Amino acid sequence: MSEIILYAIPAFVLLLGVEALSFRHIQDGDLVGYRAADTRTSLTMGLGNVLINVGWKVVVLLIFAFFYELTPLRMPADAWWTYVLLFFADDLAYYWFHRISHEVRVFWASHVVHHSSEHYNLSTALRQTWVPMTYFPFWIPLALLGFAPWMILLQQSISLIYQFWIHTERIKRLPRPIEFIFNTPSHHRVHHGANEIYLDRNYGGILIIWDRLFGTFQGEEERVRFGLTKNIRTYNPVRVAFHEWIAIYHDVRGAGCWHDRLGYMFGGPGWSPDGHDSRLDEAPSAIVAQGTSVSTAPSAVPR
């Protein structure tokens, strides 16, 4: 059932094209917009993710089936309330997967790909990891609760399709009841912000209520600076895919003790032996004007 994402791809491409044309013909100096090289990289990352998942989804399906067969619980496929429970269970699982992907570096190494663009548009939604092996443990509890594997994969796909449209600068704020309950472009811009006030905030997938409940919500206040605290300054898809894994390797190899090695792997993305958050080293303290160009100056590997 997860192939519904494949059916959605033409709509993704069409909407992306419409948004890109809007930036060509409707100027707004406050928005970052598109850059061709950045968009090509995002599309390449998305295509690679789809190809890798052709095989990996089979493995995930077998893993979910294994745990599903361990439990006597069964959620009836013909009951409407099953899908209501599935919706909330999936969204809660996504929240914790997403949060851990920002708080534990080996998970961040996979997820950082999605944050590596300094632009924020519909193509950014397609900038996905080539190492998608970190997410499935968070959905195993759903299989143990009796949700059939196909149900889990279906709801995951629905969640991902929803999250496509929130990757845009074009939509400002929606009516307050919607902003209070749902993840919106405004909330997700915050999540993609490298501003210190926006780091590690707004992890929700479809719903933003989890962030309000667990204390990770942040509204959009100051202008968002998209990307990483230390941007990688490259459009090379291979480097985008693996730069943080390489950085972890070098940090672990250079560490003087096992405490530091484990910290570099399982601490936060900004973990350092002296306890300070290295993501904030030399990070800009204020928003700077952004054009469509990307500097080619060397930059430290992001944390």
N, C-alpha and C positions, 0 to 999 in steps of 0.2 A: 504493500500500500504506500510505501514511502516514495514510489515513483511519481507521485503527484507533483513533486518538486520539478521533475523533468518536464511535465506538462505546463508548469508555470514559467519555464524559462523564456518562451517567446514573449509572454507578457512582461517579464522583467526587462528584456532587451528593448521592447517597445517603449516602456515607461522611462527607461534610462535615456533613450534617444530623445524623447519629448523633453525631459528635464535638461539635457545637454543643449538642445536647441533654444530652450528658454533663456539660458545664460548667454547665448550668442545674440539673441534679439531683444532681451529685456535686461538691461544693465542694472546692477545693484552693487555699488562699490563696497558695501559692507559684507558681501558674501564672497567666499573663496572660489566657488564654482568648480570648473573642470580644468584638467590639464591632460592632453592626449596621452603622454607617456605614463602618467599615473593611472589613467583609466585602462590602458592596455595591460599594465601590471595587475590591476585588480581583476580584470577579466581572465587573465592567464591563471591567476591563483584560483579563481572560481572554477575554471575548466579542469585544472589539475585536481581540485577537491572532488569534483564529480567523478572523474576517472578513477581516482583512488578508492572512492566509496563504492564503486561497482563491486569490488571484491570485499572490502571491509564490512559493508552492510550485511553480507552473508555471514561473516564471523559473528557480528553483533546479534543477528537473528538467532544463531545457534546458542549463543551465550544466554540470551533472554529465554529461549526455549528450555534450556537446561534448568534454570531457576524456576521457571513456570511449572515444570514437571515436579519440582521438589515440594510444592505447596499444595494442600488440599483445597485452597481457596480458589474460587472461580467467579469472575465478574461476568454476568450474563450479557451476551452481545446483543440481545433483543430488548434490553431495558434502557430507557432513556437516561435514567439516573446514572448508569454506568459511565456514560460519556461526560456527564457533568463532573463526576468524581475524577475521571481521567483528565479532564481539562485542568482542574486545580492541582492534582497530583503531579502532572507533567510540568506545570508552570513552577511549582515549588521545587521540583527536581532541577529544573533549569536554573532557577535562582541560585541554588547552592553550587551547581556545577560552575556557573558563571563567576560566582564570588570566589570559589576556591581557585579558579583559573587566574584570578588577579592576586591572590594571597599566597600561593605556593608556586615557586619559580619553575619547577618542571612542568606544571600545568600552564603557567604563563608562556613558556617557550613555544607551546602550540598556539595559544590564543593571541599572542602578541602580533601575529600576522594581520589579524583583523584591525588592529589599532595602528598599523605602521604607515598609513597614508596621512599626509598633512592636508588632505581634502576630505570633505564630508558630503557625499552625494550618493545617488543610488548605486553607482558602481562600487562604492565602498562596501555595501552590503554583500557583494559577491566576492570580496577579498577574504578568502577562507583558507584555513590551514591545510597543509599537505600531510600533517601528522594528526589525524582525527582520532587517535587511539585513547585519548584521555577522558572522553566524556561518558562512555557507557556505564561505568560503575554507579553513577548517580541515578540511573534508571532501573537498576536491578531490584530495588525495593518495590517498584511497581509490578514487576513480574511476580515477586513473592506475595504481593497482595491479590494476585489472581487476574491481573490484566494480561490478556493474550499478547504475545509478541507483536502481532500485526497491529494491535491497537496502539501499543507504545510507539511504534515506528510511524504510524499514521499521525498521531498527535504531535510528535516531534516535527514532522513535515509541516503541519498546519502552523505550528509556532514559528518555524523559520520563514514561512511565506508571510506571516503577519509582520515579522520584523524587517522585511525588505523595505516597506514604504516609510519607515521611521528614519531611514538614513537620508535625510534631506534638510537643506537649509531653507528651502522654499516655504515650508509650512511653519508658521510661527507658533503661537499657542492656540490650543483648541479650547472649547468651553470648559469651565472649571470642573464640572462633574466628571468629564472625560479625563482631564488632566489628573484628577485625584485618584482614579481607579486604574487607568490604563497607562502602559508605556507609550509615550508619544514622541514625535520628533524633538520637542523641546527637552524632554527627560533624557533622551538618548544622545542628544548633542552633549549634554553634561557628561554622560558616561564616556564619550570619546574625547573629552577635554584633557589637555595636559596641564591646565592651570592647577595650582596646588589645591585650591578649594574644591576642584572637581575630581581629584584622584580617588579611585576606589569607591565610586558612588553609582547608584542606579543600575543594579544588576538584573532587574526584572526582564522577563521575556515579553509576555503579553500584558501581564498585570504589573503595576508599580506598587501595589499594596504590600508586597513582601518587603520592599525597601523601607516603607513607612513602618512596618511592624518590627523589622530587625535593625533599624537605626542607620541604614545606609542611604537614605534618600537625600538628595540635594536638588533644589530648584535651580533653574537657569537664571543667573544674576549677571555677572560680568561677561564680557564677550569671550566666546570660547576660542581657545587656540588648539586646533586639532592636531593629532599625532601623538608622539611619545615625548617624554620629558627630554630625551636625547635622541633626536631623530636619526635614522640610519642613512638618509640621503642617497638612496639608490632606487632604481626601477628594475633591478635584476631580480627576477622571480625566485631564483635559487637562493640568493642571499636573503631575500625577504622571508623565504620559507624556513631557513635554517640558521639565521644569524644568532638567535638567542641560544640555541643548542650548542653552537660553537663557543659562545661566550661562557656558558656554564662549564663546558669542558676545560677551557683555559683557567677559569677561576678555581675549579676543583683541583686541577693539576698544580696550580701555584699555591694552594692553601698549605699552611704549615702543620695542621692537625686535623683529626677527624671531625672535631666539633665544627671547624670552619668549613670543611668539605660538605658536611651535612647541611650546614646553614646556607651555603651557596645553592644547594639543590632544593631544599625543602623550606627554607625561609621565604620571605616575601621577595618580589622582584628587586627591591632596593636594599636587601639585606647586606650588611657589612659587618666584619668582626668587631668593630668598635661601637656598633649599635645605632649608628645614624643611618638615615634613609638616603642611599646614594643616588636615588632618582632625582633628588633635589639639588645635587651638586651642579653648580653653574646653570641651573634652570632659570629661565627668565622669570622675573618677579612681577612683570606686568605684560599685558597684551600689547603686541606690536602690530603695526599695520602689515597686512598680508596681501601680496599680489598673487599672480598665478605662477610665478617662477619658483623654482626650487634650487636652493644653493647647492653647489657641488663641493663645498668645503668639507673636509673630513670631519666626522663627528664620532664621539664615543659610542660604543655599543649601548643600546638602551637598557635600562633596568626597570 
